Amino acid sequence: MTVMAELIVELVGEALRNLWRHRLRSFLTTLGIVFGVASVLAMVAMGEGARRVILDQISELGIRNIIINARKPPEEADTKATTEQQWRLDYGLTFHDARQITATVPQVTGVLQVHDVEKWIWFKSRRISAKVRGVEPAYFERLDLRPFIGRALTDEDGIERRRVCVVRQRLLEEAKYLGDPLKLDLKISTEYYRVVGVLPDAQFQSPNRSVLGIDDRTMEVYVPFDTVTDRFGLINVTMRSGTSEATQVELHQIVCTVREEEDVMVAARQIQAILMKLHPKKDYEVTVPLELLASQQKTQRVFNIVLPIIAGISLLVGGIGILNIMLASITERTREIGIRRAIGASGTDITLQFLIETVTLATVGGLLGVAVGVLTVEVLVSLTGWNAAITLWSLALALGVSCLTGVLFGIYPARRAAAMDPIAALRYG
């Protein structure tokens, strides 16, 4: 160990002894640092937790995906039957749209088609409202849908028009089914479909459910695309107040996948141009997850800048408290400073002594602040259900800020102690 290292260790020990001799005063002095560091840590942890939630939500949709949903035009949504009791609305995406995107947008490597049908699912005497989603097998991979029981749909299921389906665990719970899900035949409308896979319920939380055309009122059931179009057709009839409403939508959703992430926005603009030309009624909506991510990250950056500034006010108050107490300590220890100078201590030695004492005080406050901050985060998470993430870099930041506060607010008292006249200091008191 070098001479300087030994000196620093000795000064730190002396600083700790001085702090212990004035325990109450030291504790009260560090309160500002404690709350400041705890605030910084809690703010950063909550911000990091929010950032991870955003990333998880966007990644559910796929960064390289562009999702197009059919939307009922406002003017047709308000249309009411007058003389006829039965009427039909034609709107939404078409097979021609999918072919045009495939043929004219070179960045797009895959186009998946989705057709939805609202049907009742019968389970013994129970009736459950469901959205039967006709999807292609690649839909599961593109949106990271992974059954935890059984399997996803396959190409053979569509080619052979099999009556098979993949369901959510929530559907089984709603039906109060306790047996083997893979032995269950669901009665959808008037036909039975064998369950081949079960998806977890954790995926696609709000707002992603609305982006994917899913709502909380109905259960989604995934069936081979060709099976849905062949058995249910493209016209969906629903009864409302004694009248029937028929809608014809060829495709309710198109999921486009782009080759490279940097090509997503270019492809999105081209798709928008195609749809604007083919759909003057604006009966579609384009969602670009990458664009959502950029917007959320911009908001998060503002959040990450503003909150630490607010938390820094507590550190400023804590630093001022340390400054005041160290100035008072120097006044109390004026004779001690004179004696140290008389036996050979230089001004640099005195500066280092008081600076290390200040930094030690701030570091102790920082350690207490970290403990309080971790406890605060745990309490917030348990009470509010928010997501938080305490990372190593946030702990290092909190301690680093406390040490920096000690240095900044300790330089002036240390320099003032070093500038004392040794003779005047010995005569003090």
Secondary structure by P-SEA (a helix, b strand, c coil): ccaaaaaaaaaaaaaaaaaaaaaaaaaaaaaaaaaaaaaaaaaaaaaaaaaaaaaaaaaaacccbbbbbbbccccccccccccccbbbbbbcccaaaaaaaaaccccccbbbbbbbbbbbbbcccbbbbbbbccccccccccccccccccccccaaaaaaccccccccaaaaaaacccccccccccccccbbbbbcbbbbcccccaaaaaaacccccbbbbbccaaaaaaacccbbbbbcccbbbbbbbcccbbbbbbccccaaaaaaaaaaaaaaaacccccbbbbbaaaaaaaaaaaaaaaaaaaaaaaaaaaaaaaaaaaaaaaaaaaaaaaaaaaaaaacccaaaaaaaaaaaaaaaaaaaaaaaaaaaaaaaaaaaaaccbbbbbcaaaaaaaaaaaaaaaaaaaaaaaaaaaaccaaaaaacc
